[in-house]
Amino acid sequence: MADKISQLISQELNIPLHQVAGTVGLLNDDNSIPFISRYRKEVTGGLDEIAVQSVETRLNYYNELEKRKATIIKSIEAQEKLTEELSVRILNCWDANTLEDIYLPYKPKRRTRAEVAREKGLEPLAKIIMAQRSDDIS
């Protein structure tokens, strides 16, 4: 998966893949941006701090996207609606908005207070109260 992320970052930022891969490796080892750009130029191919920061930003975006994909797949599996095709679509998606669009039909709906009351059997009582006329109150 790291290779795919490095390829995507390389394409987006127009930086050669070997430079991005080296930078991603250093960032994953928790090296700071100034350290990478000053003392690891042989690994990054001479990328400056701004380029390393751009790589880090995109890397964080894709790492968060991977976490979101895992969460979405678990949620759909819990609903027992996950198909092989849907799983492939989710795993091959690299845009957050598109991923959320794929998930939208499977996203659990929020329960309103009215739905909770209906589940507790209070709907008949509510209908009786609503059917009463306001001038009947003594």
DOLUMTI-191289 format. One record per atom (N, C-alpha, C): x, y, z; residue in one letter; chain; atom name. Coordinates in steps of 0.2 Angstrom, whole numbers, plus 5000, padded with zeros to 4 digits. Example, Ala and Ser with C-alpha at 12.3 -4.5 7.8 and 13.67 -1.06 7.14 Angstrom:
BEGIN
    X    Y    Z type mol atom
 5066 4972 5039    A   A    N
 5062 4978 5039    A   A   CA
 5066 4984 5039    A   A    C
 5064 4989 5035    S   A    N
 5068 4995 5036    S   A   CA
 5064 5000 5039    S   A    C
This chain:
BEGIN
    X    Y    Z type mol atom
 5004 4994 5000    M   A    N
 5000 5000 5000    M   A   CA
 5004 5006 5000    M   A    C
 5010 5006 5003    A   A    N
 5015 5012 5004    A   A   CA
 5017 5013 4997    A   A    C
 5018 5008 4992    D   A    N
 5021 5010 4986    D   A   CA
 5015 5013 4982    D   A    C
 5009 5012 4983    K   A    N
 5004 5015 4979    K   A   CA
 5003 5022 4981    K   A    C
 5004 5023 4988    I   A    N
 5003 5030 4990    I   A   CA
 5009 5034 4988    I   A    C
 5015 5031 4988    S   A    N
 5021 5035 4985    S   A   CA
 5020 5037 4978    S   A    C
 5017 5032 4974    Q   A    N
 5015 5033 4967    Q   A   CA
 5011 5039 4966    Q   A    C
 5005 5039 4970    L   A    N
 5000 5045 4970    L   A   CA
 5003 5051 4971    L   A    C
 5007 5051 4977    I   A    N
 5011 5058 4979    I   A   CA
 5015 5060 4973    I   A    C
 5019 5056 4970    S   A    N
 5024 5057 4965    S   A   CA
 5020 5060 4959    S   A    C
 5014 5058 4957    Q   A    N
 5010 5060 4952    Q   A   CA
 5007 5067 4953    Q   A    C
 5005 5068 4959    E   A    N
 5002 5074 4961    E   A   CA
 5007 5080 4962    E   A    C
 5012 5078 4964    L   A    N
 5017 5084 4966    L   A   CA
 5023 5084 4960    L   A    C
 5022 5080 4955    N   A    N
 5027 5080 4950    N   A   CA
 5034 5079 4952    N   A    C
 5035 5075 4957    I   A    N
 5042 5073 4960    I   A   CA
 5043 5066 4958    I   A    C
 5050 5065 4956    P   A    N
 5051 5058 4954    P   A   CA
 5050 5053 4960    P   A    C
 5048 5047 4958    L   A    N
 5046 5042 4963    L   A   CA
 5051 5040 4968    L   A    C
 5057 5040 4966    H   A    N
 5062 5038 4971    H   A   CA
 5063 5043 4976    H   A    C
 5062 5049 4974    Q   A    N
 5063 5055 4979    Q   A   CA
 5057 5054 4984    Q   A    C
 5051 5053 4982    V   A    N
 5045 5053 4986    V   A   CA
 5046 5047 4990    V   A    C
 5048 5041 4988    A   A    N
 5048 5035 4992    A   A   CA
 5053 5036 4997    A   A    C
 5059 5039 4996    G   A    N
 5064 5040 5001    G   A   CA
 5061 5045 5007    G   A    C
 5058 5050 5004    T   A    N
 5055 5055 5009    T   A   CA
 5050 5051 5013    T   A    C
 5046 5047 5010    V   A    N
 5040 5044 5014    V   A   CA
 5043 5039 5019    V   A    C
 5049 5036 5017    G   A    N
 5052 5031 5022    G   A   CA
 5055 5035 5028    G   A    C
 5058 5041 5027    L   A    N
 5061 5045 5032    L   A   CA
 5055 5048 5037    L   A    C
 5049 5050 5034    L   A    N
 5044 5053 5037    L   A   CA
 5041 5047 5042    L   A    C
 5040 5041 5039    N   A    N
 5037 5036 5043    N   A   CA
 5042 5034 5049    N   A    C
 5048 5035 5048    D   A    N
 5053 5034 5054    D   A   CA
 5053 5040 5059    D   A    C
 5048 5044 5058    D   A    N
 5047 5050 5063    D   A   CA
 5053 5055 5063    D   A    C
 5056 5056 5057    N   A    N
 5061 5061 5056    N   A   CA
 5057 5068 5055    N   A    C
 5060 5073 5058    S   A    N
 5057 5080 5056    S   A   CA
 5059 5083 5049    S   A    C
 5055 5087 5047    I   A    N
 5056 5090 5040    I   A   CA
 5062 5094 5040    I   A    C
 5064 5098 5045    P   A    N
 5071 5101 5044    P   A   CA
 5077 5096 5044    P   A    C
 5076 5091 5048    F   A    N
 5082 5086 5048    F   A   CA
 5082 5082 5041    F   A    C
 5076 5080 5038    I   A    N
 5076 5077 5032    I   A   CA
 5079 5081 5026    I   A    C
 5077 5088 5026    S   A    N
 5079 5092 5021    S   A   CA
 5086 5094 5021    S   A    C
 5089 5094 5027    R   A    N
 5096 5096 5028    R   A   CA
 5101 5091 5028    R   A    C
 5099 5085 5032    Y   A    N
 5104 5080 5033    Y   A   CA
 5103 5073 5029    Y   A    C
 5098 5073 5026    R   A    N
 5096 5067 5022    R   A   CA
 5095 5068 5014    R   A    C
 5098 5073 5012    K   A    N
 5098 5075 5005    K   A   CA
 5099 5069 5000    K   A    C
 5104 5065 5002    E   A    N
 5105 5059 4998    E   A   CA
 5099 5054 4997    E   A    C
 5095 5054 5002    V   A    N
 5089 5050 5002    V   A   CA
 5083 5053 4998    V   A    C
 5083 5060 4999    T   A    N
 5077 5063 4996    T   A   CA
 5079 5066 4989    T   A    C
 5085 5065 4987    G   A    N
 5087 5068 4981    G   A   CA
 5087 5076 4981    G   A    C
 5088 5079 4986    G   A    N
 5089 5086 4987    G   A   CA
 5083 5090 4987    G   A    C
 5077 5087 4990    L   A    N
 5071 5090 4991    L   A   CA
 5072 5096 4996    L   A    C
 5069 5102 4995    D   A    N
 5069 5107 5000    D   A   CA
 5064 5106 5005    D   A    C
 5063 5110 5010    E   A    N
 5059 5109 5016    E   A   CA
 5051 5110 5013    E   A    C
 5050 5114 5008    I   A    N
 5043 5115 5006    I   A   CA
 5041 5109 5002    I   A    C
 5045 5106 4998    A   A    N
 5043 5099 4995    A   A   CA
 5042 5094 5000    A   A    C
 5047 5093 5005    V   A    N
 5046 5088 5010    V   A   CA
 5039 5089 5014    V   A    C
 5038 5096 5015    Q   A    N
 5031 5097 5019    Q   A   CA
 5025 5095 5014    Q   A    C
 5026 5096 5008    S   A    N
 5020 5094 5003    S   A   CA
 5020 5087 5003    S   A    C
 5025 5083 5003    V   A    N
 5025 5076 5003    V   A   CA
 5022 5073 5010    V   A    C
 5024 5077 5016    E   A    N
 5021 5075 5022    E   A   CA
 5013 5076 5022    E   A    C
 5011 5082 5020    T   A    N
 5004 5083 5020    T   A   CA
 5000 5078 5016    T   A    C
 5002 5076 5010    R   A    N
 4999 5071 5006    R   A   CA
 4999 5064 5009    R   A    C
 5005 5063 5012    L   A    N
 5006 5056 5016    L   A   CA
 5001 5056 5021    L   A    C
 5000 5061 5025    N   A    N
 4995 5061 5031    N   A   CA
 4988 5060 5028    N   A    C
 4986 5064 5022    Y   A    N
 4980 5063 5019    Y   A   CA
 4978 5056 5017    Y   A    C
 4983 5053 5014    Y   A    N
 4982 5046 5012    Y   A   CA
 4982 5041 5018    Y   A    C
 4985 5042 5023    N   A    N
 4985 5038 5029    N   A   CA
 4978 5039 5032    N   A    C
 4976 5045 5033    E   A    N
 4969 5046 5035    E   A   CA
 4964 5042 5031    E   A    C
 4965 5043 5024    L   A    N
 4960 5040 5020    L   A   CA
 4960 5032 5021    L   A    C
 4966 5029 5022    E   A    N
 4966 5022 5023    E   A   CA
 4963 5020 5029    E   A    C
 4963 5024 5035    K   A    N
 4960 5023 5041    K   A   CA
 4952 5023 5040    K   A    C
 4950 5028 5036    R   A    N
 4943 5029 5034    R   A   CA
 4940 5023 5030    R   A    C
 4944 5020 5026    K   A    N
 4942 5015 5022    K   A   CA
 4941 5009 5026    K   A    C
 4945 5008 5031    A   A    N
 4945 5002 5036    A   A   CA
 4939 5003 5040    A   A    C
 4937 5009 5042    T   A    N
 4931 5010 5046    T   A   CA
 4925 5009 5042    T   A    C
 4925 5011 5036    I   A    N
 4919 5010 5032    I   A   CA
 4918 5003 5030    I   A    C
 4923 4999 5029    I   A    N
 4922 4992 5027    I   A   CA
 4920 4988 5033    I   A    C
 4922 4990 5039    K   A    N
 4920 4987 5045    K   A   CA
 4912 4988 5046    K   A    C
 4910 4994 5045    S   A    N
 4903 4996 5046    S   A   CA
 4899 4993 5041    S   A    C
 4901 4992 5035    I   A    N
 4897 4989 5030    I   A   CA
 4897 4981 5031    I   A    C
 4902 4978 5034    E   A    N
 4902 4971 5036    E   A   CA
 4898 4970 5041    E   A    C
 4897 4974 5046    A   A    N
 4893 4974 5052    A   A   CA
 4885 4973 5050    A   A    C
 4884 4977 5044    Q   A    N
 4877 4977 5041    Q   A   CA
 4876 4971 5037    Q   A    C
 4881 4967 5036    E   A    N
 4881 4961 5031    E   A   CA
 4879 4963 5024    E   A    C
 4881 4969 5022    K   A    N
 4880 4971 5015    K   A   CA
 4886 4972 5011    K   A    C
 4892 4970 5013    L   A    N
 4898 4970 5010    L   A   CA
 4899 4965 5004    L   A    C
 4899 4967 4998    T   A    N
 4901 4963 4992    T   A   CA
 4908 4963 4990    T   A    C
 4910 4959 4986    E   A    N
 4917 4959 4984    E   A   CA
 4918 4965 4979    E   A    C
 4913 4967 4975    E   A    N
 4913 4972 4971    E   A   CA
 4914 4979 4975    E   A    C
 4910 4979 4980    L   A    N
 4910 4985 4984    L   A   CA
 4916 4986 4988    L   A    C
 4919 4981 4990    S   A    N
 4925 4981 4994    S   A   CA
 4931 4983 4989    S   A    C
 4931 4981 4983    V   A    N
 4936 4983 4978    V   A   CA
 4935 4990 4976    V   A    C
 4929 4993 4976    R   A    N
 4928 5000 4974    R   A   CA
 4930 5004 4980    R   A    C
 4929 5002 4986    I   A    N
 4932 5006 4992    I   A   CA
 4939 5006 4992    I   A    C
 4942 5000 4991    L   A    N
 4950 4999 4992    L   A   CA
 4953 5003 4986    L   A    C
 4950 5004 4980    N   A    N
 4953 5007 4975    N   A   CA
 4952 5015 4974    N   A    C
 4948 5017 4979    C   A    N
 4946 5024 4979    C   A   CA
 4952 5028 4983    C   A    C
 4954 5034 4980    W   A    N
 4959 5038 4983    W   A   CA
 4957 5045 4984    W   A    C
 4950 5046 4984    D   A    N
 4948 5053 4985    D   A   CA
 4943 5053 4991    D   A    C
 4943 5057 4995    A   A    N
 4939 5057 5001    A   A   CA
 4932 5058 5000    A   A    C
 4930 5063 4995    N   A    N
 4923 5064 4993    N   A   CA
 4920 5058 4990    N   A    C
 4924 5055 4985    T   A    N
 4921 5049 4982    T   A   CA
 4920 5043 4986    T   A    C
 4925 5043 4991    L   A    N
 4924 5037 4996    L   A   CA
 4918 5038 5000    L   A    C
 4916 5044 5002    E   A    N
 4910 5046 5006    E   A   CA
 4904 5045 5002    E   A    C
 4904 5046 4995    D   A    N
 4899 5045 4991    D   A   CA
 4897 5038 4990    D   A    C
 4902 5034 4990    I   A    N
 4902 5026 4990    I   A   CA
 4898 5024 4996    I   A    C
 4900 5027 5002    Y   A    N
 4898 5024 5008    Y   A   CA
 4891 5027 5010    Y   A    C
 4889 5032 5007    L   A    N
 4882 5036 5008    L   A   CA
 4876 5031 5009    L   A    C
 4875 5027 5004    P   A    N
 4869 5022 5005    P   A   CA
 4869 5017 5010    P   A    C
 4875 5016 5013    Y   A    N
 4876 5011 5018    Y   A   CA
 4877 5014 5025    Y   A    C
 4877 5021 5025    K   A    N
 4879 5025 5031    K   A   CA
 4873 5024 5036    K   A    C
 4874 5022 5042    P   A    N
 4868 5022 5047    P   A   CA
 4865 5029 5048    P   A    C
 4858 5029 5048    K   A    N
 4855 5035 5049    K   A   CA
 4854 5036 5057    K   A    C
 4854 5043 5058    R   A    N
 4853 5045 5065    R   A   CA
 4846 5043 5068    R   A    C
 4845 5041 5074    R   A    N
 4839 5040 5076    R   A   CA
 4836 5046 5080    R   A    C
 4830 5048 5078    T   A    N
 4827 5054 5081    T   A   CA
 4824 5052 5087    T   A    C
 4822 5057 5091    R   A    N
 4818 5056 5097    R   A   CA
 4811 5053 5095    R   A    C
 4808 5055 5090    A   A    N
 4802 5052 5088    A   A   CA
 4803 5044 5087    A   A    C
 4808 5042 5083    E   A    N
 4809 5035 5082    E   A   CA
 4810 5031 5088    E   A    C
 4814 5034 5093    V   A    N
 4815 5031 5099    V   A   CA
 4808 5030 5103    V   A    C
 4804 5035 5103    A   A    N
 4798 5035 5106    A   A   CA
 4793 5029 5103    A   A    C
 4793 5029 5096    R   A    N
 4790 5024 5093    R   A   CA
 4792 5017 5095    R   A    C
 4799 5016 5095    E   A    N
 4801 5010 5097    E   A   CA
 4799 5008 5104    E   A    C
 4798 5013 5108    K   A    N
 4796 5011 5115    K   A   CA
 4788 5010 5116    K   A    C
 4785 5011 5110    G   A    N
 4777 5010 5110    G   A   CA
 4773 5016 5112    G   A    C
 4776 5022 5111    L   A    N
 4772 5028 5113    L   A   CA
 4768 5031 5107    L   A    C
 4768 5028 5101    E   A    N
 4765 5031 5096    E   A   CA
 4757 5032 5097    E   A    C
 4754 5026 5099    P   A    N
 4747 5027 5100    P   A   CA
 4745 5033 5105    P   A    C
 4749 5033 5110    L   A    N
 4748 5039 5115    L   A   CA
 4748 5045 5112    L   A    C
 4753 5046 5108    A   A    N
 4754 5053 5104    A   A   CA
 4749 5054 5100    A   A    C
 4746 5049 5096    K   A    N
 4740 5050 5092    K   A   CA
 4734 5052 5096    K   A    C
 4733 5049 5102    I   A    N
 4727 5051 5106    I   A   CA
 4728 5058 5108    I   A    C
 4734 5060 5110    I   A    N
 4735 5067 5113    I   A   CA
 4734 5072 5107    I   A    C
 4736 5070 5101    M   A    N
 4736 5075 5095    M   A   CA
 4728 5075 5093    M   A    C
 4724 5070 5094    A   A    N
 4718 5070 5092    A   A   CA
 4713 5074 5096    A   A    C
 4715 5075 5102    Q   A    N
 4711 5079 5107    Q   A   CA
 4711 5087 5104    Q   A    C
 4705 5090 5105    R   A    N
 4705 5097 5103    R   A   CA
 4707 5101 5109    R   A    C
 4710 5107 5107    S   A    N
 4712 5111 5113    S   A   CA
 4707 5114 5117    S   A    C
 4701 5115 5114    D   A    N
 4695 5118 5119    D   A   CA
 4692 5112 5123    D   A    C
 4694 5106 5123    D   A    N
 4692 5101 5127    D   A   CA
 4695 5101 5134    D   A    C
 4701 5105 5134    I   A    N
 4704 5105 5141    I   A   CA
 4701 5109 5146    I   A    C
 4699 5106 5152    S   A    N
 4696 5110 5157    S   A   CA
 4700 5113 5162    S   A    C
